[in-house]
Amino acid sequence: MQQAEELYMEMRRRGSIFSEPVFCNLIGGFFKAGEIYKALDVFHFIPEKFERTVMSYNAVMDGFCKAGQLQEALQYLDKLPENNLGPNATSYTILISGYITQGKLQEAEKLFRSMAEKGCIPDACVYNTLLDAYFKEGMFAEAEKLLEEMVTEHREPDSVTYTMLINEFTKQGKMEGALKIFANMIEAGLKPDVTVYNKWFGLLCKESKFDEAQKLFQRMVDGGQNPDVGTYDILTEGFGQEGRAEEAKKLFRDILEKGNLSEELVALLAGKLKEPNVATQEKPKMEAAV
C-alpha cells in the first residue's frame, strides 16, 4: 500500500489523470490499511479530475461497512441525491451485507425494503445476500417468502442463487427438490460450477446411481465445465465401492485424450490414474487361530 500511495502522490503532483476505478482501488486499499482519512482524501480529490459517479460512493460505503462504521456508510448513501446521483443495487448490497455482518438483520431488511423508495431495483446479488443470511439463521420461512417475491417481481436468479438453494435442500435431505432446482438451473442456461457437480456426483454414488453419474459427467464436460481432482476422488471412490472404479477412470482417460484441460490438471489426473483402486483391493485374510 505504501508504494501505491507514493505513486498516487507523485501522479497527483504531476497532475496526471486517473480513471475512477483506480481511485476506487486506492480508496479500498486505504480503508483496508485503516487509513480512513487518506481514503476520504482520495474521494474528495476525484472531482478535481472528473465528475464522480456512484462507483466512488460505493467504494467509500464499502470501506466504512468493512470497518464496522455503518452510520458513516449511510451518510454517503444520503449524500448521493445531493450530487444528482442515485444509489444502485451494488450500493444496497454493500450496506445490507454490512448490517448482516454486524448481526443487524432487521436493519438489513429495512434497507432492502427502502430500495423501492429510492427508485432502485434489487438484483440477484441483493436477494442472494439476504437469502444467505436467512439460511444461516435457519429462517427458512423468510427465505421461502423472499424467493416467492423474487419470482413474482420477475427478478432472475443467478448461478449463486441456484447453488445456494441446492446446498440448503441437500442439507435438509430434500433430494428431489434439490434435483429439480438443479434441472431448472440448467434449463435457465446457467452453468453450474464444478463444486455443484461434485455434490451431485457424491449423492448419486451414495444412492448407487452410477449410470446417472456417468451421464451427468458427460453432460458436464459437453457443457464446457471441466472436472477437478475432487471430481476424480468422488467418482473413483464411489464407483470403487461397487468394484467399478475402472469405469470411473475411463471417464477421465477419455477427457485427457481430448486435450482440453490445463497442464496442471492433466498432471494431477495422470498421477491419480496411476494409483491403485484402493476401494476394490482385496483385503488381507486373517490367519486362522491355532
C-alpha positions in Angstrom: 0.0 0.0 0.0 2.9 2.3 0.7 4.1 2.0 -2.9 0.6 2.7 -4.2 0.4 5.8 -2.0 3.7 7.1 -3.2 2.7 6.6 -6.8 -0.6 8.3 -6.2 1.0 11.3 -4.6 3.6 11.6 -7.4 0.9 11.4 -10.1 -1.1 13.9 -8.2 1.8 16.4 -8.1 2.2 15.9 -11.8 -1.5 16.5 -12.5 -1.9 13.0 -14.0 -5.4 11.8 -14.7 -6.6 8.6 -13.1 -9.6 6.6 -14.0 -12.4 6.3 -11.5 -11.7 2.5 -10.9 -8.1 3.4 -10.0 -9.3 5.9 -7.4 -11.8 3.4 -6.0 -9.0 0.8 -5.7 -6.9 3.4 -3.7 -9.9 4.2 -1.5 -10.4 0.5 -0.8 -6.7 0.0 -0.1 -6.5 2.9 2.4 -9.6 1.6 4.2 -8.1 -1.8 4.4 -4.9 -0.3 5.9 -7.0 1.5 8.5 -6.1 4.9 7.0 -9.6 6.3 6.5 -8.6 9.9 6.3 -6.4 9.1 3.3 -9.2 7.2 1.7 -11.5 10.2 2.1 -8.8 12.5 0.8 -8.8 10.4 -2.5 -12.6 10.5 -2.6 -12.7 14.3 -2.3 -9.8 14.8 -4.8 -11.8 13.0 -7.6 -13.9 16.0 -8.6 -10.8 17.9 -9.4 -10.2 15.5 -12.3 -13.7 14.4 -13.4 -17.2 14.0 -12.2 -17.8 11.4 -9.6 -20.2 8.5 -10.1 -22.0 6.2 -7.7 -18.9 3.9 -8.1 -16.8 6.2 -5.9 -19.6 6.4 -3.2 -19.9 2.7 -3.2 -16.1 2.4 -2.6 -16.4 4.6 0.5 -19.5 2.9 1.8 -17.8 -0.5 1.4 -14.8 0.8 3.3 -16.9 2.1 6.2 -19.0 -1.1 6.3 -15.9 -3.3 6.5 -14.6 -1.1 9.2 -17.8 -1.6 11.1 -18.8 2.1 10.8 -22.3 1.6 9.4 -23.7 5.1 10.2 -20.8 6.7 8.3 -21.6 4.5 5.4 -25.2 5.5 5.5 -24.2 9.2 5.4 -22.6 8.6 2.0 -25.8 6.9 0.8 -27.7 10.1 1.8 -25.1 12.3 0.0 -25.9 10.7 -3.4 -29.0 12.8 -4.2 -27.1 16.0 -3.1 -24.8 15.3 -6.1 -27.6 14.4 -8.5 -26.8 10.7 -8.2 -28.8 7.8 -7.1 -27.8 4.5 -5.4 -27.6 1.3 -7.4 -28.1 -2.3 -6.5 -24.4 -2.6 -5.6 -24.8 0.3 -3.1 -27.5 -1.7 -1.2 -25.7 -5.0 -1.4 -22.8 -3.3 0.3 -24.9 -1.8 3.1 -27.1 -4.8 3.6 -24.1 -7.1 3.8 -22.5 -4.7 6.3 -25.5 -4.8 8.6 -25.8 -8.6 8.4 -22.1 -8.9 9.3 -22.8 -6.8 12.4 -25.7 -9.1 13.3 -28.3 -6.5 12.5 -30.6 -8.4 10.2 -33.7 -6.4 10.9 -31.9 -3.2 9.8 -30.7 -5.0 6.7 -34.3 -5.9 5.9 -35.4 -2.3 6.3 -32.7 -1.2 3.9 -33.9 -3.8 1.4 -37.5 -2.5 1.7 -36.4 1.1 1.3 -34.8 0.4 -2.1 -38.1 1.0 -3.9 -38.4 4.4 -2.3 -35.1 5.4 -3.8 -36.1 4.1 -7.2 -33.6 1.3 -7.1 -34.5 -2.2 -8.3 -32.8 -5.1 -6.4 -30.8 -7.5 -8.5 -30.0 -11.2 -7.8 -26.9 -10.2 -5.7 -29.1 -8.2 -3.3 -31.5 -11.1 -2.9 -28.7 -13.6 -2.5 -27.2 -11.5 0.3 -30.5 -11.7 2.3 -31.2 -15.3 1.4 -27.8 -16.4 2.6 -28.4 -14.6 6.0 -31.8 -16.3 6.3 -30.4 -19.7 5.6 -27.6 -19.3 8.1 -30.1 -18.2 10.8 -32.4 -21.1 10.0 -35.1 -18.7 8.9 -36.4 -20.9 6.1 -40.0 -19.4 6.1 -38.5 -16.0 5.5 -36.2 -17.4 2.8 -39.1 -19.1 1.0 -41.1 -15.9 1.1 -38.3 -13.9 -0.3 -37.9 -16.4 -3.1 -41.5 -16.2 -3.9 -41.2 -12.4 -4.1 -38.2 -12.8 -6.4 -40.3 -14.8 -8.8 -43.3 -12.5 -8.5 -41.2 -9.4 -9.2 -39.5 -11.2 -12.2 -36.0 -11.0 -10.7 -34.0 -13.6 -12.5 -31.9 -15.8 -10.1 -28.3 -16.3 -11.0 -26.0 -19.3 -10.5 -25.2 -18.2 -6.9 -28.9 -18.3 -6.1 -29.3 -21.8 -7.5 -26.2 -23.1 -5.9 -27.3 -21.7 -2.5 -30.7 -23.4 -2.9 -29.2 -26.7 -3.9 -26.9 -26.6 -0.9 -29.8 -25.9 1.5 -32.1 -28.5 0.0 -29.4 -31.2 0.2 -28.6 -30.2 3.8 -32.2 -30.8 4.7 -32.2 -34.1 2.8 -34.8 -32.8 0.3 -33.1 -34.5 -2.6 -36.0 -34.4 -5.1 -36.3 -30.6 -4.6 -32.6 -30.2 -5.0 -32.6 -32.1 -8.2 -35.5 -30.0 -9.5 -33.6 -26.8 -8.8 -30.5 -28.2 -10.5 -32.6 -29.1 -13.6 -34.1 -25.6 -13.5 -30.6 -24.1 -13.4 -29.6 -26.0 -16.5 -32.8 -25.0 -18.3 -32.2 -21.4 -17.4 -29.0 -21.6 -19.4 -26.8 -21.1 -16.3 -23.6 -23.1 -15.9 -23.1 -24.8 -12.6 -19.6 -24.8 -11.3 -17.6 -27.9 -10.6 -18.5 -27.8 -6.8 -22.2 -28.1 -7.7 -21.5 -31.1 -10.0 -19.2 -32.7 -7.4 -22.1 -32.5 -4.8 -24.3 -34.3 -7.2 -21.7 -37.0 -8.1 -21.4 -37.7 -4.4 -25.1 -38.0 -3.9 -25.6 -40.2 -7.0 -22.8 -42.5 -5.9 -24.2 -42.7 -2.4 -27.5 -43.9 -3.9 -25.7 -46.3 -6.3 -26.9 -44.4 -9.4 -23.7 -44.9 -11.3 -25.2 -44.8 -14.8 -26.8 -41.4 -14.0 -23.5 -40.2 -12.6 -21.8 -41.2 -15.9 -24.4 -39.3 -17.9 -24.1 -36.3 -15.7 -20.3 -36.4 -16.1 -20.7 -36.4 -19.9 -23.2 -33.6 -19.7 -20.8 -31.5 -17.6 -17.9 -32.0 -20.0 -20.1 -31.4 -23.1 -21.3 -28.2 -21.4 -17.8 -26.9 -21.1 -17.2 -27.5 -17.4 -14.0 -29.4 -16.6 -13.8 -31.7 -13.7 -11.2 -31.3 -11.0 -9.3 -33.6 -8.7 -12.3 -33.6 -6.3 -14.5 -35.0 -9.1 -12.0 -37.8 -9.7 -11.8 -38.7 -6.0 -15.6 -38.7 -5.6 -16.3 -40.9 -8.6 -13.4 -43.4 -8.3 -14.2 -43.9 -4.6 -18.0 -44.1 -5.2 -17.7 -46.5 -8.2 -14.9 -48.4 -6.4 -17.3 -49.4 -3.6 -19.1 -51.4 -6.2 -16.0 -52.7 -7.9 -16.4 -50.3 -10.8 -13.5 -47.9 -10.2 -12.1 -48.7 -13.7 -15.3 -47.3 -15.3 -14.8 -44.0 -13.5 -11.2 -43.9 -14.5 -12.2 -44.4 -18.1 -14.2 -41.2 -18.0 -11.1 -39.3 -17.1 -8.8 -41.1 -19.6 -11.3 -40.1 -22.3 -11.2 -36.4 -21.5 -7.4 -36.5 -21.1 -7.2 -37.8 -24.7 -9.2 -34.8 -25.9 -6.6 -32.4 -24.5 -8.9 -29.6 -23.3 -7.6 -29.5 -19.8 -4.9 -27.3 -18.2 -1.4 -28.7 -17.9 -1.6 -28.7 -14.1 -4.9 -30.6 -14.1 -3.6 -33.1 -16.7 -0.5 -33.8 -14.5 -2.7 -34.2 -11.4 -5.2 -36.5 -13.1 -2.4 -38.5 -14.8 -0.9 -39.1 -11.4 -4.2 -40.2 -9.9 -4.9 -42.6 -12.7 -1.7 -44.5 -11.9 -2.8 -45.0 -8.3 -4.3 -48.5 -7.4 -8.0 -48.8 -6.9 -7.9 -48.9 -3.1 -11.6 -49.5 -2.6 -11.5 -52.6 -4.7 -8.2 -54.1 -3.5 -8.7 -57.4 -1.8 -8.3 -57.1 1.9 -5.8 -59.4 3.6 -7.3 -62.5 5.1 -7.0 -63.2 8.8 -5.0 -66.3 9.7 -7.0 -68.9 11.5 -6.2 -69.2 15.1 -4.2 -72.2 16.0 
